[in-house]
Amino acid sequence: MSALKTVIAGVSGRMGRALLEAVAADPACALHGALDRAGSQTLGQDAGIYAGGKSGVAITEQAAMALTGADVLVDFTRPEATCAYLDACRQAGANIIIGTTGFDAAGKAAIEAAAKEIGIVFAPNFSVGVNLLMKLSEMAARVLAEGYDIEIIEAHHRHKVDAPSGTALGLGQAVAGALGRDLKACAVYGREGVTGERRPDTIGFATVRGGDIVGDHTLLFAGVGERVELTHKASSRATFAQGALRAAKWLQGRGPGLYDMRDVLSLK
């Protein structure tokens, strides 16, 4: 079986570099294209500068060129860039792995529309451990449905631009779904001043930003006399990159459709 012809977006970013390293280390994948934003100083250089050697692939801003003959694009960039890459993937007939977070309703609708033509794995977090945490959170929510207050605490590096994280929101959706609640109606994203007593049907979110924290998430069920905490801590972006490539290999040959990592890991 030939190696998966893989294009990486945002190669000069932290996740882009981790993805290049993961592709270089995976014999089942081959770097086919490397994309970066317009005006980047990396354009025209060999993508191997971020993966410890020559790759023979020049970094470009031209998505159509990079995707010609490709199997899949792996994208952990920004919503506006991802939406442009979606159109390029549709034109090229290439699948896409989307780890970008912070989409508005229009962006999510664009992803759903593209999934009618190409295969897409769209997930707030590609860590295998985090997706197991999502499944465990549903189980815990059903058992602890009464008498326990639910809080989600997340921490990330100082450069992260959206809050709460996509993973925290994903945990909230998983818990709310298990409890038959609408997250939009029950989420509390901040507390300040005289807030009154906590409503028992709410799901609280707390956000921490600082330093070089890769990603910490804790789901807290606080009852009377005890607390149950489910925690995942990422120490390297390599875990997200490896999960994304696992998704890309799983998606190959499946045809159009919108999937997430729990489909990939058979956790549904």
N, C-alpha and C positions, 0 to 999 in steps of 0.2 A: 504494500500500500504506500503510495507516495505521500511525502510530507505535506502537511496543511499549509498552503500558501497564505501567509499571514501579513496583514498590514497593521502597523501600530500608529495611532494618532497621538499628537502631543508628545513627541519623543524627547523633548528637552525638559519636560516636567518630571516631578518626582515619580509619579506612577508610570509615565512613559519610559523612563530609564529602567524601572523594575521590570516592565514588560519586555523590553529589549533583552535584558539579561535572561529572563525566563525562556524566551524563544530560543536564544542562543544555546541554552542548556537542555532543551527538549528536542530529541531526535525526531519526534513525530511532527514537529513544526519547522517551517522554513520562513525566514524573513523575506517577504516579497516587496514590501513598500514601507516607507517611513514618512509620516506627515508632521508638519509643524506649522505654526501660525505665520501669516504673512508678516514680513519684516523681521522675522527671527534671524539672528546671526548664524544659526546652524544650517540654513538653507544651502544646499549644494554640497555639504560635507557628507562623508560616509557615516551612516548610522552607527557603525561600529565604535565610534568615539565614546558611546555610552554603554557599550557591551564588551569592552576589553579587547577589541581587535577589529580588523577589517571585516565588513559584511558584504561589500560589493553593492550595497543599496544606498543611493544618494537621498538625502532628506529633501523633501519638496513640499510646496504648499498646494500643489495641483492634485486634488483628490481623484479626479477622473484618471489621470495618468498612473497614480500609485495603485489604483484598484483594477486596472486592466489585467485580466487573467487571474485575479486574486480569488481566494476562497472566502476569506473573512477579514473584517476590520475589527480591531479591538480599540474601543474608545473610552477613555476616562478623562474627558476634557471639560468643556463648559456647555450648557444647554444650547446656546446659539450655534456653536460649532457642530455639535452633534446633529442638530436638525439639518444643517447643510450636508453633513456626511451621510445622513439617511438617504437623501436624494441621489447622491453619488453612488451609494450601494445599490439602490434600486436600478439605476441605469446600468450598472456593471453586473447585476445579478449576483452580488456578493452578500453573504450573511454579515450580521453585525452583533458584536457583544458590547452592551452599553453599561458602563459603570459610572457614568456621569450622574450627578444628583442635582436637585434644585429646579426641576422642570415645573413650569406652570401648566395649566389645563391644556393650553394649545399645544405645548410641546409633547405632552402625554398623548394627545389625540393624534399628533403626527406620527408618533411611534406605532400606535395601534393601526393607523392607516398603512404604514409601510410594511407591517407584519402580514398584510394580505398578499404581498408580493415576494418577500424574502424572509428568511429565518432570523429571529431576533431573540437573544437572551438579555433581558433587562432586569437588573437587580440592584438594590441599594448597597449591597455588599457581596463580594465574591469569595469571601473567606468561607471555607468549609465549616469551620467552627462556629462562625456567626450564624450560618444557616441552620446548623443543628440547634443553636440557641433559639432561633425563631420557632422551631418545632417544639422545643421544650417549654417555651413561653406559653404556647397554646395549651399544652397539657397542664402546666401549673395554673393558668388562669381558670381553667374549668374546675380544678380541685379547690382553688382558693377563691372561688367566686363570691363568697359571703364573708364579711368581717375583716377583710384585708384591703388596705389602701395601696394603690398601684402607682409607683413612681419610676420614671426612666431617667437615668443620669448618664450623660455622655461627655467625653473629653477628647479634644483634638488639638492639633498644632495651631500655632498663631496665624498661619496663612489660610486656613479654611474660611471660605466666604459665605457659606450657608449654614443656618442653624434653625432648628435642631438638625442633626445629621440625617441623611437619608436612612441610615441603619436604625437610628432611634425612632424615626417615623415608621419604619417597617415593623419594628417591635411593637409600637403602639397599634398599628393596624392588625397585627397578628393577635394581640391580646383583646382588642376591641371586637374583632371578628369572633373569637372564641366565646366572648361574653354576650354576643348579640347586640353590641353597641355601635353607634356611629361615632368614629373618632373625631370628626369635625365638630360634633355636638358636645363631646365630653372631655376633649383635650384642654389642659391648662398649661400655657407656655411660659408663664412668668408670674411671680408674686412679689408685691411690694406694698408697703403701707398696711393699713388695717383691712385685711382681706376677708375677715370672718372665718368661721370654722370651715374646715375642709369638707366639701361635699363627697359622700362615699362613692358616688357613681363616676367621679372624674378620674382621668389618667394624667398625671403630672409629668412635665418634662423639665429637666435642668441641664443647662449647657455650660461647659467649661472650655476655655480656649487659652492655650499657652505653650510656649516652648516648642519642642519637636515631638509631642505626643502623637503617635501614629493613629491610635484609635482605641478608646476604652468605652465599653457599654455595660451598664448594670441595670437589670430589671429587678425592682424591689417590691416585694409584697410585705407590707407592714401590718401586722395584726396586734392584738392585745396579748402581750406576754411573749411574742416571738416575731422574728423577721425571717423571711426567705429571700435570698439574693441569688440571682443568676448573673454571672459576670463573664465577659470575654474581653481579653486584652491582647491587642496586636502589637508585636514588638518589631515587625518588619513589613514593608509593603510587598515583600516576596509572596506572602500568603495570598494576597489579593490577585497578584499576577498569575500565580499557579492555578488558582481557582478559575480565573478568566480563560486560561488556555484549556483547562478541563472542560469548560462550557463550550468553547469553540470546537473542540474535537467531538463532543457529544452532539452538537448541532449539525455537523456535517452530514448531508444526505437526508435530513429530516423534512426538507421542504419548508414552505412559508408557514409562519405561526409566531405567536408571542409567548415566550417561556420565561421562567425565572430560575434561580439556582435550586429551588426545591424540586423543580422538574428534573434538573440535571442530576441531583443527588437522590432521586426517588424518595423524597421526604413528604410527599403529599398523600 
